[in-house]
Amino acid sequence: MHRLAILGGGASGCFSAIQAKEFGKQNISVTIFEKSKEPLSKVKISGGGRCNVTHHLYDPELLSLKYPRGEKELRWAFESFQPKDTADWFAKRGVVLKAESDGRMFPVTDDSQTIIDCFLTEIKKKSIDLRLETGVSSVFVDENSEKGKFRILLDTGHELYFDSVVVATGSNKKVWNWMEALGHKIVSPVPSLFTLALENTGLIGLSGLSVPNASLRILPKGKIQTGPLLITHWGFSGPCALRLSAWEARTLFELNYQTDLEVNWIYPVTLQELENSFLGFKSEFKNSKIANKKWEEIPSRLWEWFLETLNISSDKRWADVSKQEVRSLSEIICRSKFRMASKGVFKEEFVTAGGISRKEIDFRTMQSKQVSDLYFVGETIDIDGITGGFNFQNAWTTSTIAAKHVADKSVR
């Protein structure tokens, strides 16, 4: 009997356990060690309590582009297990997923407890030993031990021996320290997926307002991120801001989260295109008040804020708007400047960029290149995706690959 220990009772830990038993059947015993009272805590709060299980993006190449760190490695990993496989896996267990208009996939119940119950049912059915409130104090490797290659010391002082270990502890510095002691390089973790707090600006008076197609970048030469942008009482949120926080995670950390930002509120319309359109407004809508005839995609409250900021009277007719005012209006819409003062949080869903170096993992098996029979899955690795179910998909994919390899060893 091959003995597998899984450190961590979160999404990737529980999925690794279930998949290992699925593939290994009676040839493998699985024990999950979870220090808290409840497993799957992140699943519980994901998607506002609905659990954003994955994303309806079934092309492995396009899917891999959603990962600021891990794109290259996951490109081929997704050939083994991708979102369609995830949806099929849950469907076979009576959990149907639905895709929303933006591609995010949730259980049709809109309740994360559905996913948790599915996992706990599988864990019980497969006789997986889930040990809650059981902390691990250290992990030792002894290649010559007759009891087992891995000696795990619990907080209680008890020792247990295993043939393989899957590390599924996410952003856990204590565990990373153990892995460093075993010869692994840890990429220093920094926050990813957070909102952007702005310095004092009248814009926050528009809290709750959103635009469907905006672009956002760090000045002077940051990579443009696009999507819906939400104004909050502290700054920016929504997919556009969260994508920027993910792709620029290390840059923003190095800048201490203080930098200049540029927004195009009507992406992909350019400044020149907008200026030409407004010049057309001057003749086409010459007798209309500028407050009453605006660019269609701009919400009325935001349009009013633009006019107030530029000291353009809302009663002014389009015919009386000067070319300089047209230029200024186009500039503020396509190239608004704001100062980021700090980072906020994205609900309770904390994601980090950093962890076990991807160079030290064989992504065909998720096995350590330094220590055989030691595996890494999920956010324990220096991999993170943008918001939309991509971080969970990383967990499902890497866990399945690791579980398959452990199970293959168990039948040799």
ZANU-31902 format. One record per residue: z, x, y of N, C-alpha, C in turn; residue in one letter. Coordinates in steps of 0.02 Angstrom, whole numbers, padded with zeros to 5 digits, always signed. Atoms other than C-alpha are relative to their C-alpha. Example, Ala and Ser with C-alpha at 12.3 -4.5 7.8 and 13.67 -1.06 7.14 Angstrom:
2
+00000+00045-00059+00390+00615-00225+00000+00045+00060A/-00003-00042-00059+00357+00684-00053+00037-00039+00055S/
This chain:
412
+00000+00042-00060+00000+00000+00000+00000+00044+00063M/+00005-00038-00062-00055+00072+00167+00044-00033+00052H/-00047+00027-00049+00081+00050+00299-00024+00014+00071R/+00024-00005-00069+00022+00016+00477+00053-00024+00048L/-00046+00019-00055+00137+00015+00629-00041-00012+00063A/+00034+00015-00064+00078-00065+00790+00053-00002+00054I/-00047-00003-00056+00169-00021+00949-00024-00046+00055L/+00018+00047-00052+00163-00169+01067-00021-00067-00027G/+00016+00067+00024+00158-00356+01040-00038-00041+00051G/+00043+00035-00048+00034-00399+01176-00065-00021-00032G/+00065+00024+00024-00146-00456+01161-00031+00049-00050A/+00034-00048+00044-00217-00296+01087+00042+00016-00062S/-00043-00014+00057-00066-00266+00974-00004-00054-00052G/+00003+00055+00048-00066-00438+00896-00069-00007-00031C/+00068+00007+00028-00255-00442+00878-00014+00057-00050F/+00008-00055+00048-00253-00270+00795+00033-00016-00066S/-00038+00017+00060-00123-00332+00672-00038-00052-00042A/+00034+00054+00036-00217-00491+00628-00065+00025-00031I/+00064-00025+00025-00384-00402+00610+00011+00050-00058Q/-00013-00049+00054-00308-00262+00503+00015-00036-00066A/-00015+00039+00060-00239-00391+00381-00061-00038-00024K/+00061+00036+00018-00402-00487+00386-00047+00045-00040E/+00045-00047+00033-00501-00333+00337+00032+00033-00062F/-00033-00038+00052-00371-00248+00227+00030-00041-00056G/-00028+00045+00050-00305-00400+00134+00067+00025-00027K/-00064-00018+00032-00170-00352+00009+00011+00076-00003Q/-00007-00073+00004-00200-00164+00027+00038+00029+00060N/-00031-00026-00061-00110-00151+00194+00059-00043+00020I/-00057+00036-00029+00059-00198+00266+00002+00018+00074S/+00002-00009-00072+00074-00221+00454+00065-00020+00032V/-00061+00013-00038+00226-00210+00566-00014+00008+00075T/+00007-00004-00073+00222-00248+00753+00069+00010+00030I/-00063-00012-00036+00359-00176+00864-00009-00021+00073F/+00002+00025-00068+00388-00270+01026+00071+00000+00029E/-00067-00007-00027+00535-00229+01138+00028-00062+00035K/-00023+00060-00035+00542-00396+01230+00014-00057-00048S/-00017+00058+00040+00599-00567+01169-00061-00040-00020K/+00060+00041+00011+00425-00643+01179-00062+00044-00006E/+00064-00037+00003+00257-00575+01121-00051-00033+00046P/+00058+00028-00035+00093-00601+01215+00015-00027+00069L/-00021+00024-00067+00173-00617+01387-00058+00000+00050S/+00057-00002-00047+00013-00567+01478-00050-00055-00015K/+00043+00056+00019-00087-00695+01380+00027-00064+00032V/-00033+00060-00026+00038-00825+01439-00019-00014+00073K/+00012+00010-00071+00005-00797+01624-00072+00008+00021I/+00070-00013-00017-00179-00752+01616-00036-00063+00024S/+00040+00056-00024-00298-00862+01714+00041-00057+00026G/-00043+00052-00027-00159-00955+01800+00031-00044-00054G/-00030+00037+00055-00086-01006+01632-00050-00034-00045G/+00052+00030+00042-00254-01058+01558-00028+00051-00050R/+00023-00056+00041-00295-00887+01480-00076+00008+00002C/+00071-00018-00005-00463-00814+01529-00016+00047-00058N/+00005-00036+00063-00501-00760+01350-00055+00054+00001V/+00056-00047-00003-00670-00676+01382-00050-00026+00051T/+00052+00020-00048-00833-00696+01479-00064-00016-00039H/+00062+00022+00033-00995-00783+01431-00058+00047+00017H/+00051-00050-00012-01095-00623+01444-00012+00035-00067L/+00010-00020+00070-01170-00587+01273-00047+00060-00008Y/+00043-00060+00003-01281-00437+01316+00045+00061+00007D/-00045-00057-00002-01183-00278+01271-00013+00048+00058P/+00015-00046-00054-01275-00174+01400+00023-00027+00067E/-00022+00031-00063-01244-00295+01544+00076-00007+00001L/-00073+00007+00006-01067-00323+01482+00035+00065+00018L/-00032-00065-00012-01026-00138+01488+00001+00018+00075S/+00004-00015-00072-01074-00134+01673+00059-00030+00039L/-00057+00033-00032-00918-00238+01712+00063+00043-00003K/-00058-00044+00009-00804-00089+01676-00006+00062+00044Y/+00001-00059-00043-00773+00035+01818+00015+00064-00039P/-00015-00056+00044-00698+00150+01686-00007-00023-00072R/+00011+00018+00070-00762+00141+01507-00069-00028-00015G/+00067+00028+00009-00941+00082+01533-00038+00033-00057E/+00039-00036+00050-01021+00217+01427+00027-00011-00071K/-00030+00005+00067-00898+00206+01282-00004-00072-00027E/-00001+00069+00023-00892+00016+01275-00071-00026-00013L/+00069+00023+00012-01082-00001+01280-00014-00006-00074R/+00014+00001+00072-01091+00041+01094+00056-00036-00038W/-00054+00037+00033-00921-00030+01050-00015-00075-00001A/+00017+00071-00003-00985-00201+01104-00053-00021-00051F/+00046+00016+00054-01119-00189+00970+00038-00022-00062E/-00041+00017+00057-00976-00206+00846+00037-00066+00009S/-00039+00061-00012-00877-00346+00929-00004-00015+00075F/+00012+00018-00070-00926-00434+01091+00023-00072+00012Q/-00026+00067-00015-00886-00600+01179-00023-00055-00048P/+00023+00052+00048-00993-00704+01059+00042+00003-00064K/-00042-00008+00059-00893-00632+00915+00071-00027+00013D/-00066+00026-00019-00733-00674+01008+00001-00076-00004T/+00003+00073+00001-00786-00855+01032-00004-00025-00072A/+00006+00020+00070-00836-00866+00848+00066+00008-00037D/-00065-00014+00033-00670-00789+00793+00049-00057+00013W/-00047+00054-00017-00569-00920+00886-00024-00067-00029F/+00027+00064+00025-00685-01063+00834+00017-00008-00074A/-00016+00003+00071-00656-01020+00650+00073-00018-00012K/-00072+00014+00006-00471-01043+00682+00019-00062+00040R/-00012+00065-00032-00490-01210+00770+00010+00001+00075G/-00008-00005-00072-00486-01147+00949-00070+00006+00032V/+00066+00001-00031-00642-01194+01047+00005+00026+00071V/+00001-00026-00068-00683-01096+01204-00057-00033+00040L/+00052+00028-00045-00781-01163+01353-00015+00051+00054K/+00021-00045-00054-00880-01067+01483-00004-00039+00065A/+00005+00032-00065-00858-01112+01666-00060+00026+00038E/+00061-00016-00037-00993-01098+01799-00007+00074+00017S/+00001-00072-00016-00945-00918+01840+00000+00044-00062D/+00003-00039+00062-00951-00866+01656+00066+00012-00034G/-00065-00010+00032-00764-00856+01625+00010-00051-00056R/-00010+00044+00058-00713-00928+01457+00075-00013-00012M/-00068+00023+00010-00554-01027+01426+00003-00045-00062F/-00006+00051+00053-00487-01132+01282-00012-00069+00032P/+00015+00066-00028-00543-01313+01304+00064-00037+00020V/-00064+00031-00018-00359-01359+01316+00024+00021+00069T/-00022-00028-00064-00344-01257+01477+00074+00020-00003D/-00070-00018+00009-00178-01196+01408+00004+00065-00040D/-00006-00065+00034-00138-01014+01364+00042-00005-00064S/-00042+00007+00060-00012-01077+01236-00043-00012-00062Q/+00046+00011+00056-00161-01127+01128-00018+00067-00032T/+00018-00067+00025-00209-00943+01112+00061+00032-00033I/-00062-00028+00028-00029-00889+01083+00016-00031-00068I/-00014+00035+00062-00004-01021+00949-00048+00022-00055D/+00049-00023+00049-00165-00966+00863+00020+00067-00028C/-00020-00066+00023-00106-00786+00856+00063-00003-00043F/-00063+00003+00038+00070-00830+00797-00010-00032-00068L/+00016+00032+00065-00002-00943+00662-00032+00051-00047T/+00034-00051+00041-00114-00802+00600+00049+00053-00023E/-00050-00051+00017+00030-00678+00604+00045-00024-00057I/-00043+00029+00053+00138-00794+00498-00039-00007-00065K/+00041+00012+00058-00004-00839+00380-00015+00065-00038K/+00018-00064+00031-00046-00656+00349+00060+00043-00016K/-00063-00035+00016+00137-00606+00324+00006+00066+00038S/-00008-00059-00043+00134-00483+00468+00072+00000+00025I/-00069-00007-00021+00307-00418+00512+00003+00011+00075D/-00005-00004-00073+00330-00457+00698+00073+00009+00019L/-00070-00016-00017+00489-00373+00757+00009-00001+00076R/-00013+00008-00071+00540-00437+00928+00067+00032+00018L/-00061-00034-00024+00676-00355+01034+00014+00063-00041E/-00006-00061+00040+00642-00197+00936-00036+00057+00037T/+00029-00055-00038+00616-00047+01047-00009+00063-00042G/+00013-00064+00033+00541+00116+00987+00020+00056+00048V/-00023-00054-00045+00624+00272+01056-00043+00063-00006S/+00045-00058+00007+00504+00403+00986-00043-00006-00062S/+00047-00004+00057+00359+00439+00869-00011+00073-00017V/+00009-00069+00023+00347+00597+00765-00055+00002-00053F/+00053-00009+00050+00205+00665+00659+00020+00057-00047V/-00013-00051+00051+00235+00759+00497-00053-00006-00054D/+00057+00002+00047+00076+00795+00400+00022+00009-00072E/-00020-00017+00068+00175+00853+00248+00055-00045-00028N/-00054+00044+00023+00303+00713+00236-00023-00043-00058S/+00016+00043+00057+00305+00621+00070+00017-00073+00016E/-00020+00069-00017+00383+00469+00154-00055-00035+00040K/+00051+00029-00043+00239+00443+00275-00015+00048+00057G/+00021-00048-00051+00142+00537+00407+00036-00010+00066K/-00032+00016-00065+00225+00449+00555+00072-00023-00010F/-00071+00020+00001+00412+00440+00578+00015-00034+00067R/-00014+00038-00061+00460+00305+00703+00075-00011+00005I/-00072+00007-00012+00635+00309+00776+00010-00060+00046L/-00014+00060-00040+00698+00140+00839+00059+00012+00047L/-00056-00005-00047+00819+00114+00983+00067-00009-00035D/-00061+00010+00039+00946+00062+00852+00022+00062-00038T/-00014-00060+00037+00938+00234+00775-00031+00002-00069G/+00032+00002+00066+00847+00178+00618-00066+00037+00002H/+00064-00033+00007+00698+00276+00555-00043-00037-00050E/+00048+00032+00045+00542+00202+00476-00061+00045-00006L/+00058-00044+00012+00389+00287+00401-00064-00042-00011Y/+00065+00035+00004+00206+00235+00414-00056+00049-00012F/+00060-00041+00013+00035+00297+00363-00047+00003+00060D/+00043+00003-00060-00055+00244+00523+00038-00034+00056S/-00031+00031-00059-00005+00195+00699-00054-00020+00049V/+00043+00023-00054-00097+00090+00827+00043-00007+00062V/-00037+00003-00063-00037+00114+01005-00032-00053+00045V/+00026+00057-00038-00057-00050+01100+00051-00020+00054A/-00055+00011-00047+00075-00030+01235-00022-00006+00072T/+00024+00007-00069-00037-00044+01389+00023+00057+00044G/-00019-00051-00049+00022+00048+01544+00074+00016-00008S/-00070-00016+00015+00182+00119+01471+00009+00076+00005N/-00007-00072-00012+00230+00289+01542+00041+00035-00054K/-00041-00029+00053+00361+00317+01408-00043+00018-00060K/+00044-00011+00057+00231+00300+01271-00050+00055+00016V/+00047-00052-00020+00107+00406+01367+00033+00069-00005W/-00035-00063+00006+00239+00543+01372+00003+00023-00073N/+00001-00018+00071+00251+00537+01182-00068+00027-00019W/+00068-00020+00017+00063+00551+01170-00018+00068+00030M/+00009-00067-00029+00063+00700+01288+00032+00053-00044E/-00035-00046+00044+00188+00782+01172-00040+00013-00063A/+00043-00008+00059+00062+00756+01032-00067+00032+00017L/+00059-00037-00020-00071+00846+01132-00053-00039+00037G/+00049+00040-00035-00158+00706+01225+00004+00008+00076H/+00003-00001-00073-00214+00709+01406+00006-00072+00026K/-00009+00065-00031-00156+00563+01513-00033+00001+00068I/+00030+00008-00067-00267+00511+01658+00050-00038+00042V/-00052+00029-00041-00143+00474+01796-00016-00072+00019S/+00015+00070-00013-00129+00284+01814+00007-00018+00074P/-00004+00029-00067-00164+00195+01978-00015-00074-00006V/+00011+00072+00005-00166+00008+02014-00075-00018+00006P/+00066+00029-00005-00326-00091+01990+00008-00076+00002S/-00003+00073-00007-00363-00275+02026+00058-00021+00045L/-00051+00023-00049-00264-00313+02184-00036-00027+00061F/+00028+00027-00061-00291-00406+02346+00006+00051+00056T/+00004-00048-00055-00323-00319+02513+00037-00028+00061L/-00037+00021-00059-00194-00336+02651-00029+00033+00062A/+00031-00025-00061-00264-00317+02827+00051+00009+00055L/-00041-00006-00060-00188-00256+02989-00008-00063+00041E/+00000+00061-00040-00152-00389+03119-00070-00020+00023N/+00065+00027-00019-00306-00495+03142+00004-00075+00001T/-00001+00073-00006-00335-00672+03198-00033-00034-00059G/+00035+00029+00056-00439-00696+03042+00047-00034-00049L/-00046+00029+00049-00285-00734+02937+00021-00071+00020I/-00012+00069-00019-00268-00894+03038-00046-00048-00036G/+00047+00040+00040-00412-00954+02929+00019+00000-00073L/-00023-00005+00069-00308-00935+02771-00021-00061-00041S/+00024+00054+00044-00380-01036+02627-00074-00010+00003G/+00072+00007-00007-00559-01025+02687-00036+00052-00043L/+00038-00047+00040-00688-00945+02574-00075-00007+00014S/+00073+00001-00004-00873-00900+02578-00027+00017-00069V/+00025-00009+00069-00981-00904+02420-00034+00066-00014P/+00039-00061+00012-01085-00748+02446+00013+00051+00056N/-00017-00052-00049-01007-00601+02538-00010+00068-00032A/-00003-00069+00025-01016-00413+02522+00057+00036+00036S/-00058-00036-00027-00873-00292+02551-00006+00073-00022L/+00001-00071+00017-00866-00103+02558+00048+00039+00043R/-00041-00047-00038-00758+00041+02613-00047+00040+00045I/+00039-00042-00046-00825+00130+02766+00022+00073-00007L/+00068+00012-00024-00918+00240+02791-00052-00011-00054P/+00054+00000+00049-01011+00251+02625+00021-00028-00068K/-00022+00029+00063-00922+00146+02495-00053-00043-00033G/+00047+00041+00038-01016+00054+02358+00013-00074+00015K/-00006+00071-00017-01050-00128+02404+00019-00041-00062I/-00018+00049+00050-00963-00262+02301-00014-00069+00028Q/+00021+00065-00024-01020-00442+02311+00034-00057-00039T/-00027+00059+00033-00963-00618+02268+00038-00043+00049G/-00041+00043-00043-00852-00757+02336+00058+00040+00030P/-00054-00035-00036-00727-00695+02466+00047-00052+00029L/-00051+00047-00023-00565-00786+02505+00043+00032+00053L/-00047-00023-00052-00464-00767+02665+00069-00027-00016I/-00069+00021+00014-00277-00771+02635+00043+00013+00061T/-00044-00010-00058-00126-00765+02749+00018+00073+00009H/-00012-00072-00009-00119-00576+02721-00065+00040+00004W/+00062-00038-00002-00302-00528+02706-00055-00030-00043G/+00056+00021+00042-00438-00540+02573+00020-00005-00074F/-00006+00008+00072-00439-00603+02394-00066-00029-00025S/+00061+00025+00029-00565-00683+02278-00038+00054-00037G/+00037-00049+00042-00691-00599+02160-00027+00060+00038P/+00028-00056-00038-00771-00493+02296+00052+00054+00014C/-00053-00048-00016-00607-00413+02350+00028+00033-00063A/-00028-00027+00062-00544-00392+02172-00048+00050-00032L/+00049-00048+00025-00706-00306+02120+00005+00065+00039R/-00007-00061-00040-00686-00185+02264+00062+00038-00022L/-00062-00033+00019-00507-00149+02212-00007+00035-00067S/+00010-00031+00066-00565-00110+02034-00045+00061+00005A/+00049-00055-00003-00717-00003+02073+00024+00057+00044W/-00024-00052-00047-00629+00090+02215+00074+00015-00012E/-00071-00007+00014-00458+00099+02130+00027+00069+00019A/-00025-00069-00014-00441+00289+02140-00011+00019+00073R/+00012-00015-00071-00520+00303+02312+00053-00032+00044T/-00050+00035-00040-00402+00173+02384+00069+00030-00009L/-00064-00033+00013-00253+00257+02301+00005+00064+00042F/+00001-00063-00038-00303+00424+02380+00005-00012+00075E/-00003+00018-00071-00319+00337+02549+00065-00035+00018L/-00064+00034-00009-00145+00263+02527-00011-00073+00022N/+00018+00069-00013-00230+00092+02540-00007-00016+00074Y/+00013+00009-00071-00269+00118+02723-00070+00027+00016Q/+00070-00020-00012-00453+00119+02767-00036-00055+00038T/+00042+00049-00033-00590+00030+02863-00045-00035-00050D/+00042+00040+00044-00685-00110+02777-00055-00034+00041L/+00055+00036-00033-00851-00192+02817-00019-00060-00043E/+00017+00063+00035-00895-00372+02772-00066-00027+00026V/+00058+00041-00017-01062-00460+02768+00015-00069-00028N/-00022+00066+00021-01015-00644+02762-00055-00041-00031W/+00056+00040+00027-01189-00703+02710-00047+00044-00042I/+00040-00044+00042-01248-00569+02588-00046-00042-00045Y/+00030-00064-00018-01388-00526+02551-00040+00000+00065P/+00035+00001-00064-01452-00576+02724+00019+00061+00040V/-00013-00060-00039-01469-00420+02831+00008-00016+00074T/-00010+00009-00071-01424-00398+03013-00066-00016+00035L/+00064+00011-00033-01607-00390+03064-00028-00069-00017Q/+00024+00067+00020-01652-00546+02965+00038-00054+00037E/-00040+00050-00034-01509-00642+03043-00016-00001+00075L/+00016-00004-00071-01549-00581+03218-00067-00035+00014E/+00064+00033-00009-01729-00639+03198+00006-00076-00006N/-00011+00072+00009-01670-00809+03137+00032-00030+00062S/-00034+00025-00060-01554-00830+03286-00046-00002+00061F/+00049+00001-00054-01693-00785+03406-00046-00061-00007L/+00039+00061+00012-01791-00926+03324+00039-00062+00019G/-00043+00056-00019-01642-01042+03354-00007-00014+00075F/+00003+00007-00073-01661-01010+03541-00056-00046+00022K/+00055+00045-00018-01827-01102+03543+00001-00064-00041S/+00001+00058+00043-01810-01219+03395+00057-00049+00015E/-00058+00042-00014-01637-01284+03441+00026+00012+00071F/-00019-00023-00066-01638-01240+03626+00049-00047+00036K/-00045+00046-00035-01546-01397+03683+00064-00015-00039N/-00061+00011+00040-01415-01393+03544+00055+00048+00021S/-00057-00044-00014-01242-01325+03579+00007+00049-00058K/-00006-00052+00052-01211-01163+03485+00054-00019-00051I/-00053+00020+00046-01054-01241+03410-00025-00050-00052A/+00025+00053+00043-01157-01381+03332-00057+00021-00045N/+00056-00024+00042-01301-01279+03261+00014+00072-00020K/-00021-00066+00025-01248-01132+03153-00040+00019-00061K/+00029-00021+00064-01305-01031+03004+00033-00041-00054W/-00024+00051+00045-01288-01156+02863+00055+00022-00047E/-00048-00023+00050-01188-01048+02739+00068+00019+00029E/-00063-00021-00032-01052-01007+02866+00044-00061+00013I/-00045+00056-00014-00902-01125+02866+00013-00009+00074P/-00008+00015-00072-00871-01211+03033+00058+00037+00032S/-00058-00035-00029-00699-01135+03059-00014+00075+00010R/+00017-00071-00006-00767-00960+03028-00049+00010+00057L/+00049-00003-00055-00913-00992+03147+00036-00003+00067W/-00040+00005-00062-00788-01045+03281+00037+00064+00014E/-00036-00063-00009-00689-00886+03250-00046+00055+00026W/+00049-00048-00025-00846-00781+03275-00012-00010+00075F/+00014+00015-00070-00883-00868+03441+00059+00018+00044L/-00061-00016-00039-00703-00851+03502+00009+00076+00006E/-00008-00073-00001-00696-00667+03454-00049+00033+00048T/+00051-00029-00043-00856-00633+03551+00000-00031+00070L/-00004+00034-00065-00805-00744+03699-00065-00036+00018N/+00060+00041-00011-00960-00851+03678+00022-00073+00002I/-00021+00070-00008-00931-01028+03742-00033-00044-00053S/+00027+00044+00051-00951-01158+03606-00044-00055+00031S/+00041+00051-00034-01030-01273+03736-00068+00028+00022D/+00063-00030-00023-01170-01150+03775-00058-00024-00043K/+00060+00020+00037-01343-01211+03728-00034+00063-00029R/+00034-00057+00031-01445-01100+03612-00050+00032+00048W/+00049-00027-00048-01576-01082+03750+00032+00050+00049A/-00035-00042-00049-01444-00999+03859+00035+00060-00031D/-00031-00058+00034-01382-00876+03729-00043+00062+00013V/+00037-00061-00016-01431-00700+03783-00018+00038-00063S/+00020-00042+00057-01518-00576+03669+00058+00045-00022K/-00058-00041+00017-01361-00468+03679+00051-00040-00040Q/-00046+00043+00037-01255-00614+03620-00027-00014-00070E/+00030+00007+00066-01378-00643+03478+00014+00061-00042V/-00013-00063+00036-01359-00461+03431+00072+00005-00021R/-00072-00005+00015-01169-00467+03440+00020-00049-00055S/-00015+00051+00050-01162-00628+03338-00026+00022-00069L/+00028-00024+00064-01276-00554+03204+00042+00057-00027S/-00040-00059+00020-01171-00395+03202+00067-00021-00031E/-00066+00019+00025-01004-00483+03177-00005-00037-00066I/+00009+00036+00063-01075-00590+03036-00020+00047-00056I/+00025-00045+00053-01164-00451+02942+00038+00065-00005C/-00035-00064+00001-01053-00304+02988+00070-00005+00031R/-00069+00007-00025-00877-00367+03023+00041+00060-00022S/-00043-00058+00016-00751-00224+03030+00073-00023-00001K/-00071+00015+00007-00571-00239+02971+00036+00063-00023F/-00041-00056+00021-00430-00117+02940+00046-00022-00056R/-00045+00013+00056-00347-00121+02770+00065+00038+00011M/-00066-00031-00014-00160-00088+02789+00039+00016-00063A/-00036-00011+00063-00097-00099+02610-00033-00042-00054S/+00026+00041+00055-00130-00175+02440+00049-00057-00013K/-00041+00055+00021-00068-00343+02384+00002+00000-00076G/+00000+00007+00072-00052-00409+02206-00046-00056-00019V/+00042+00055+00024-00165-00519+02102+00042-00040-00048F/-00044+00042+00040-00047-00654+02040+00049+00047-00037K/-00045-00043+00039+00054-00575+01899-00040+00043-00049E/+00043-00035+00048-00095-00496+01812-00011+00072+00024E/+00002-00070-00023-00066-00310+01836-00043+00041-00047F/+00045-00043+00038-00204-00194+01779+00001+00069+00031V/+00002-00068-00027-00208-00005+01796-00063+00036-00023T/+00052-00048+00020-00344+00125+01796+00037+00064-00019A/-00035-00058+00024-00280+00268+01691+00024-00010-00071G/-00024+00004+00069-00206+00306+01521-00027+00057-00043G/+00026-00051+00046-00261+00404+01367-00072+00016+00018I/+00068-00021-00018-00416+00504+01411-00050-00024-00052S/+00052+00025+00045-00572+00424+01338-00033+00056-00040R/+00031-00057+00034-00636+00597+01291+00036+00019-00064K/-00040-00019+00058-00497+00612+01163+00003-00054-00053E/+00002+00055+00048-00541+00454+01068-00071-00007-00028I/+00064+00014+00033-00680+00423+00942-00011-00075+00003D/+00009+00072-00011-00745+00253+00998-00035-00035-00058F/+00026+00032+00060-00828+00224+00830+00057-00026-00043R/-00058+00019+00041-00653+00207+00756+00062-00015+00042T/-00057+00003-00046-00533+00210+00907+00055+00048-00022M/-00048-00048+00025-00447+00354+00817+00004+00060+00047Q/-00012-00061-00039-00371+00501+00910-00040+00058-00028S/+00034-00061+00022-00473+00660+00904+00051+00057-00011K/-00052-00051+00006-00308+00756+00910+00043-00010-00063Q/-00044+00016+00056-00207+00667+00776-00034-00055-00043V/+00031+00050+00043-00290+00578+00629+00050-00055-00016S/-00040+00060+00017-00226+00403+00584+00039-00027+00060D/-00031+00025-00061-00169+00377+00764-00056-00033+00041L/+00052+00039-00033-00266+00242+00858+00024-00026+00068Y/-00016+00027-00066-00273+00180+01038-00044-00060+00014F/+00038+00061-00014-00326+00007+01095+00021-00029+00068V/-00016+00036-00061-00334-00101+01251+00011+00044+00061G/-00013-00034-00063-00262-00044+01416+00041+00063-00007E/-00032-00064+00011-00171+00102+01336-00049+00057+00018T/+00054-00048-00013-00338+00192+01361-00019-00004+00074I/+00025-00001-00068-00413+00241+01528-00063-00042+00004D/+00054+00050-00004-00521+00084+01529+00027-00059+00039I/-00017+00063-00032-00517-00064+01646-00063-00034+00024D/+00057+00040-00021-00634-00205+01689+00016-00039+00063G/-00011+00043-00057-00659-00317+01838+00029-00066-00024I/-00028+00065+00019-00582-00490+01841-00053-00045-00030T/+00047+00046+00031-00662-00624+01733+00003-00003-00075G/-00007-00001+00073-00599-00599+01555-00021+00065-00032G/+00027-00063+00027-00667-00423+01537+00055+00045-00028F/-00053-00042+00027-00499-00338+01511+00024-00025-00068N/-00017+00026+00066-00456-00455+01368-00055+00018-00050F/+00053-00016+00048-00627-00423+01291+00005+00073-00023Q/-00013-00070+00020-00589-00236+01294+00054+00002-00054N/-00054+00002+00050-00429-00278+01198-00027-00024-00067A/+00025+00027+00063-00520-00384+01067-00047+00049-00035W/+00050-00045+00029-00659-00257+01042+00032+00063-00029T/-00030-00063+00024-00557-00097+01030+00049-00013-00057T/-00047+00017+00054-00426-00183+00921-00037-00012-00066S/+00039+00015+00060-00558-00244+00799-00027+00064-00032T/+00027-00063+00025-00638-00072+00784+00055+00041-00034I/-00056-00038+00029-00469+00012+00754+00023-00032-00066A/-00024+00036+00060-00415-00121+00628-00048+00010-00059A/+00050-00008+00053-00577-00105+00530+00006+00069-00031K/-00004-00067+00026-00557+00083+00514+00064+00011-00040H/-00063-00005+00038-00375+00072+00460-00007-00036-00067V/+00009+00038+00062-00420-00061+00332-00044+00036-00049A/+00045-00038+00044-00562+00045+00265+00039+00056-00036D/-00040-00054+00030-00438+00186+00236+00047-00027-00053K/-00050+00028+00045-00318+00070+00148-00027-00015-00070S/+00029+00017+00065-00440+00031+00008-00030+00061-00035V/+00027-00060+00031-00491+00211-00028+00046+00025-00056R/
